Every structure is written in structure tokens, then in C-alpha cells.
Amino acid sequence: MPMAAGDIERLILDALPDAHVTIEDLAGDGDHYRATVTSAAFAGLPRVKQHKLVYDALGSRMGGELHALALITRTP
């Protein structure tokens, strides 16, 4: 079963409460999303570690309920 955009946003905000999160459904199928996440928690971290923080928030859902997530991370 596909994952709802609101669920993705909630999981990210649970892990990064200060984040501003925008989710786009890229294919209209509930399986292919792009998330833009802006958080002070990313300050000073290389992009790979920034992305890991987001993927860790999604846990085991990546590759299961959530098939594909393009990720853009930014600091405020």
C-alpha cells in the first residue's frame, strides 16, 4: 500500500521538529515523492549525513510502503 504524503511529513517532523517540509507526489501514484526539508539540524553536516537524518526518520518504510523519495535538504 502506498504511503500518504502527510504521513511522510509527520515522520520527518517527529524526528526534526524545527523542519519545514514540502512533499510533492512526482508520479501521482503515491509511491514516488520528492521531499524538500529545511532544518537547522543540517547545519555543518555534509549532504549525505543530512539525507541520512531524513531517511532514518522514515525507518523501514523506505523501500516498502515508500518506494522512492527524491530528497532536497537545506539549512535555513
Backbone as CSV, one residue per row, in Angstrom:
resi,resn,N_x,N_y,N_z,CA_x,CA_y,CA_z,C_x,C_y,C_z
1,MET,0.848,-1.178,0.000,0.000,0.000,0.000,0.890,1.236,0.000
2,PRO,0.601,2.214,-0.868,1.396,3.445,-0.919,1.298,4.230,0.380
3,MET,2.259,5.097,0.570,2.316,5.928,1.764,1.802,7.325,1.431
4,ALA,0.989,7.884,2.277,0.440,9.216,2.060,1.493,10.291,2.329
5,ALA,1.447,11.366,1.571,2.391,12.470,1.732,2.351,13.028,3.158
6,GLY,1.175,13.109,3.733,1.041,13.608,5.103,1.757,12.742,6.120
7,ASP,1.782,11.431,5.875,2.496,10.518,6.777,4.004,10.723,6.681
8,ILE,4.489,10.965,5.472,5.920,11.223,5.285,6.299,12.498,6.036
9,GLU,5.507,13.534,5.848,5.770,14.805,6.518,5.759,14.640,8.038
10,ARG,4.782,13.936,8.562,4.671,13.735,10.013,5.907,13.021,10.568
11,LEU,6.363,11.969,9.891,7.532,11.220,10.359,8.780,12.091,10.368
12,ILE,8.937,12.910,9.327,10.098,13.796,9.273,10.017,14.829,10.392
13,LEU,8.836,15.404,10.607,8.670,16.405,11.662,8.829,15.814,13.060
14,ASP,8.461,14.551,13.229,8.685,13.889,14.522,10.177,13.839,14.847
15,ALA,11.002,13.589,13.825,12.446,13.478,14.027,13.146,14.835,13.999
16,LEU,12.607,15.770,13.200,13.213,17.094,13.037,12.127,18.150,13.258
17,PRO,11.773,18.414,14.516,10.621,19.268,14.818,10.703,20.688,14.269
18,ASP,11.907,21.192,14.032,12.044,22.558,13.522,11.945,22.627,12.004
19,ALA,11.815,21.501,11.361,11.896,21.442,9.896,10.686,22.070,9.212
20,HIS,10.968,22.598,8.043,9.913,22.985,7.105,9.965,21.919,6.015
21,VAL,8.850,21.241,5.782,8.818,20.095,4.873,7.792,20.341,3.771
22,THR,8.222,20.117,2.536,7.321,20.169,1.386,7.418,18.832,0.671
23,ILE,6.280,18.200,0.437,6.242,16.900,-0.233,5.515,17.053,-1.568
24,GLU,6.107,16.524,-2.622,5.474,16.512,-3.945,5.322,15.068,-4.407
25,ASP,4.144,14.717,-4.889,3.908,13.401,-5.489,4.313,13.507,-6.960
26,LEU,5.431,12.926,-7.324,6.005,13.107,-8.649,5.256,12.379,-9.759
27,ALA,4.652,11.247,-9.443,4.001,10.442,-10.478,2.496,10.334,-10.290
28,GLY,1.975,10.897,-9.196,0.550,10.811,-8.936,0.099,9.436,-8.475
29,ASP,1.061,8.611,-8.068,0.736,7.235,-7.689,0.919,6.943,-6.203
30,GLY,1.345,7.940,-5.429,1.555,7.728,-4.002,2.779,6.889,-3.691
31,ASP,3.629,6.653,-4.678,4.834,5.848,-4.478,6.126,6.588,-4.793
32,HIS,6.033,7.684,-5.513,7.221,8.411,-5.962,7.094,9.874,-5.544
33,TYR,7.878,10.251,-4.540,7.781,11.583,-3.961,9.108,12.322,-4.039
34,ARG,8.996,13.647,-3.926,10.165,14.486,-3.681,9.872,15.253,-2.403
35,ALA,10.827,15.228,-1.482,10.706,15.985,-0.235,11.789,17.057,-0.205
36,THR,11.374,18.262,0.112,12.322,19.330,0.383,12.228,19.608,1.874
37,VAL,13.355,19.455,2.554,13.378,19.574,4.014,14.406,20.635,4.397
38,THR,13.946,21.645,5.115,14.823,22.706,5.607,14.860,22.605,7.125
39,SER,16.071,22.464,7.675,16.202,22.309,9.122,17.560,22.817,9.592
40,ALA,17.565,23.457,10.749,18.815,23.887,11.371,19.674,22.683,11.765
41,ALA,19.065,21.525,11.923,19.805,20.318,12.289,20.820,19.926,11.214
42,PHE,20.655,20.441,9.998,21.561,20.112,8.895,22.815,20.982,8.883
43,ALA,22.840,22.033,9.679,23.962,22.976,9.666,25.281,22.259,9.939
44,GLY,26.247,22.495,9.064,27.576,21.929,9.247,27.723,20.477,8.831
45,LEU,26.626,19.831,8.434,26.689,18.421,8.037,26.825,18.300,6.525
46,PRO,27.609,17.315,6.072,27.637,17.063,4.627,26.273,16.542,4.166
47,ARG,25.994,16.726,2.899,24.685,16.357,2.344,24.316,14.898,2.643
48,VAL,25.281,13.995,2.589,24.992,12.581,2.855,24.441,12.401,4.266
49,LYS,25.017,13.090,5.229,24.528,12.973,6.616,23.176,13.662,6.791
50,GLN,22.963,14.745,6.063,21.656,15.402,6.097,20.581,14.436,5.600
51,HIS,20.857,13.786,4.487,19.896,12.834,3.920,19.678,11.657,4.856
52,LYS,20.753,11.217,5.506,20.619,10.089,6.443,19.669,10.435,7.589
53,LEU,19.717,11.656,8.082,18.794,12.062,9.143,17.342,11.909,8.691
54,VAL,17.067,12.291,7.456,15.706,12.177,6.939,15.339,10.713,6.730
55,TYR,16.223,9.943,6.100,15.923,8.527,5.853,15.765,7.760,7.165
56,ASP,16.555,8.111,8.179,16.404,7.473,9.490,15.016,7.753,10.070
57,ALA,14.494,8.951,9.826,13.157,9.302,10.315,12.087,8.421,9.677
58,LEU,12.321,7.997,8.446,11.343,7.169,7.726,11.499,5.687,8.047
59,GLY,12.645,5.319,8.588,12.876,3.953,9.039,12.659,2.901,7.975
60,SER,12.021,1.828,8.350,11.838,0.667,7.470,10.809,0.917,6.369
61,ARG,10.166,2.063,6.400,9.164,2.356,5.362,9.812,2.574,3.993
62,MET,11.074,3.052,4.005,11.799,3.230,2.744,11.996,1.865,2.084
63,GLY,11.631,1.792,0.824,11.762,0.541,0.089,10.585,-0.389,0.296
64,GLY,9.691,-0.044,1.205,8.486,-0.836,1.449,7.273,-0.005,1.076
65,GLU,6.652,0.593,2.097,5.500,1.479,1.853,5.875,2.647,0.953
66,LEU,7.083,3.145,1.131,7.569,4.288,0.362,8.592,3.782,-0.637
67,HIS,8.197,3.739,-1.889,9.030,3.146,-2.930,10.208,4.039,-3.309
68,ALA,9.955,5.332,-3.534,11.018,6.223,-3.989,10.833,7.616,-3.400
69,LEU,11.949,8.193,-2.937,11.918,9.527,-2.379,13.145,10.296,-2.856
70,ALA,12.930,11.278,-3.712,13.989,12.207,-4.077,14.057,13.216,-2.940
71,LEU,15.251,13.580,-2.536,15.400,14.384,-1.328,16.255,15.614,-1.596
72,ILE,15.753,16.763,-1.171,16.500,18.021,-1.195,16.548,18.505,0.249
73,THR,17.750,18.736,0.752,17.885,19.236,2.124,18.554,20.606,2.084
74,ARG,18.115,21.461,3.007,18.625,22.833,3.087,18.729,23.246,4.545
75,THR,19.584,24.221,4.793,19.605,24.848,6.111,18.925,26.214,5.988
76,PRO,18.304,26.674,7.059,17.618,27.967,6.994,18.610,29.127,6.858
